[in-house]
Amino acid sequence: MTTDLKAICTGIIPARYKSTRFPGKPLAMIGNKTMVQRVYEQASLALDFVYVATDDQRIYDTVTSFGGKAVMTSPLHQSGTDRCAEAVSLIMEESVRKVDIVINIQGDEPFIKPEQIEMVMECFSDDSVEIATLITKVEQDEDIANVNEPKVIVTKSGDAIYFSRTPIPYIRGVDISAWPSKHQYYKHIGLYGYRKGTLEKLTRLEQSPLEKAESLEQNRWIENGFRIRTAVTPWESVGIDTPGDLEKAGLLI
């Protein structure tokens, strides 16, 4: 990680209180710390500047109580991308520091590795990269038909072609159980980086047909001509979507 690149990257952790499956999730305790604190501390191992973007005073107060930085954003945002964009505007209004590259860190991944964040940051050493994200290899014993783990196909240079909840590509004449042994499949890890100007453009895009079909926001960007550079990580993500996931997470600390 070059010093210059690290200096121009800002980490944003979108964290809302009203989650359909797990209300109050950012404040859930994992051991002796809240989830949002664990995410913040992991992100701070890779980034000098990290902020939590929230719409709830309880989350804001929790972050500031452990010494973290937070900004209050609108409760009307439909995605973490939109919340990140508003947070960047607020950060720039409140400080003299310039924001060049934004790293969007999921607020429900308390075990995110700093190396994963650094991999996304490194993508921007290429000046042509507008958006970056992580992918990981699907192992042969995994269920590639799991709709909760979006798959992705990429170009030879590593730019994403398409994201889908179904396995892509389709292998003709082969039973689906054998597909992972016939082709290297990749699944998406939901960690993003954007150049500030690109992030502003993304928030002005209307929902697209492929996004609506798959319920995957990144397809909107591809449909509108934006390139998404991917980096292959050997580490899985450990997301917390339900109270049951929280119990499992307690075993990892």
N, C-alpha and C positions, 0 to 999 in steps of 0.2 A: 504494500500500500504506500503510494507516494504521499509525502507530506502535503503537497499542493492539492491533490485530489481529496484527501481527507478534510482539508480545511474548507473546501467549498461545498461539502455534502452536509445536509441537515436531515436528521431523522425525525419523522412524524409518526406517532402511534395513535391512530384513531381509536377512541374508546367511548362507546355510548352505553348508557345504563339500560335502556329498554331493548332487551334481546328477547325474541319470541320464545326460543327454547330455553333460555337461561338468563332471566332478568337479573341485573346487578352483577353480571359476570366479571367485570374488571375489578370489583371489590371482593370477589371470592378469595378466601384464604387458602394458600398452598403452604403448608407448614406454618411458619410464623410471619409470612409476608403476603400481601395481596398479590393477585395476579398481575395487576398493572405495574406494581413495583418490580416484580421479577422481570417482566418484559423490558421495563425501562433500564434496569441495571445491566441486562444482557446487551441491549442496544448501545449503552454507554461504553461498553468494552471496545466497540468498533468505531464509535462516533464521538466527536467532541461536543456536538450540539444535538440534543435530543429534546423533543417536546411531545407532550400528550395533548391531543386535540379532542376535546370532549364537549358534550352538551349538558352535562350534569354537574351541579355544584359539589355534590358529594365526591365525585371522582376528582374534580379540580382540587378540592381541599385535601384529599388523600395524597395526591401527587406532591403538592407543595409542602405537606407535612413531613415527607421523607426527603425533602430538599430537591425534588425534581422541578422541572419547568412545565407549565401547562398553559393552554389558551382555551377560552370558552368560545365555542362555535355554535352555529345555528342548529336547532333540533330538526330541521326540515331536510337535511341532506339525505339522499337516497343511497349513497355509496361512500366508502372510505376515501375514494379518489377525490370526490367533491369536498369532503371535510378537510383533506390534506391541503387542497388549493386555498380554502378560506384561511386555514391555519398559517400558511405561508404569508398571505397578505397581512394578517395580524402581526406576525413576527417581524415583518419588515417595517410595519408602522411603528412598532414599539421599540425597535432597536436600529442601530446604524449598520448592523451587519447585513451584508448581501447574501441572498440565498440563490445558489446556482443550480444545484442538483438536490432533489428531494428523494429520500428513501422512505417508502411507505412500509412500516413494520406492523404486522398484524397484532392487535392487542390481546389476542387469545392464544399466543404461542410463548409461554413463559420460559421455554427451554431453547429458544432460538440461539443459534451459535453465532458468535461474532464473526467467525470465518465465513458464514453464509452472507452476512451483510457486506463483508469486504469483497466477496465475489461479485455482488451486484455493483458495488462501487467501481470495481476494476473495469467493468464493461465500458464505463464512461471515459476511459483513457483513449478510446476511439472516438474522435470528435464527431463522427457521423451517427453515433448512437443517440436515439431520442428517448427510448424506453428500454428498460432492462428488467429481467425477471429470472427466476431459477427453475430448473427442471431436474428431475432425478430419474435414473434408470428403473424401469419396472423389472423386478426379478422374476425368474421363471415360475416360482411357486405362488405368485400373487394373482389375485382375481382382477384381471384387466377390465372386467365388465362392471366393476364397482362405480356407480354413477356419482358417488361423492368424491371421487378422485379424478379430476379432469385430466385427460390425456392431451398431448400436443405433438404435432409433427413440425419439423424444422428444415430449413435449407442447409446446404453444406457449410455455409458461413455461420450457422447458428441462429438465424432469424426465424421466428415462429411463423408458420404458414397458417395454422388453424388449431383451435382448442376445441375439444369435444368431450362430452361425458361418456360417449361410447368409444370402444377401441378403434383407433385409426393408425395405420391403414387396415382395411379388410383384406384378409388373406384368402383368396379363392381356393376352394377345394380342400381346405384344412379345417379340422375341428377347432373351435375357438380355444379349447383347453390347451392346444399345442401351439397357438400363435406366438407366445413369448419365446418359444424355442426356435422359431423361424424368422423372427424379426426383433430388432431392439426397439422396444416401446419406451416412451418417456411420459412421466406424469408431471403435472405442474405443482410447484411450491409457491404459495401466494405471497411472495415478497417482491415488491416492485421498486424501481428507481425511475425517475423522470427528470429531464431538464425542465427548469421552471417554466420556460416559454411553452414547452410541449404540454405540461400539466394544465396550463391555462387554456390551451386549445381543446384538450380532451373534455374539459368540463362544459364546453359549449356545444358538444356533439349531442344529437338526439339519439335515442335508443334505435338500434338497428335490427333488421330481421334475424340475423344469425345470433345476436346477443339475446334476443327474446326467445328464440328457439331453444338455446342451450342454457339460458340464464347464466351467461358468462360475459362479464363486462368487457374483457379484453378483446373479444371478437368485434365489438363496436369499433375499436381502434384500428384493427386490421382492415375492416370493411371500408374505413375512411382513409386508408392509404398510409397509416403509421406503421413503421417497422418496430418490432419488439425483439431485441437481442436477448438470447438466452445463454445462461451459463449452467453447466452440469455440476450439480453438487452430489457428493456421496452420502450426505446426511438427510435423513427423513425429517419432516416437520412433525411436531407433537402439538396439535391444536386441541383446545378445550371447547367443545360445542355444547356439552350437556353436563349436568351434575354428576353423571356416571363417569364422564371423562375426568372430572375433577378428582374423584376418588382414586383413579388410576395414576393421576399426576402426582398425588401425594406419595406414591411409592418410588418416584424417580428422584426425590430430593435427598 
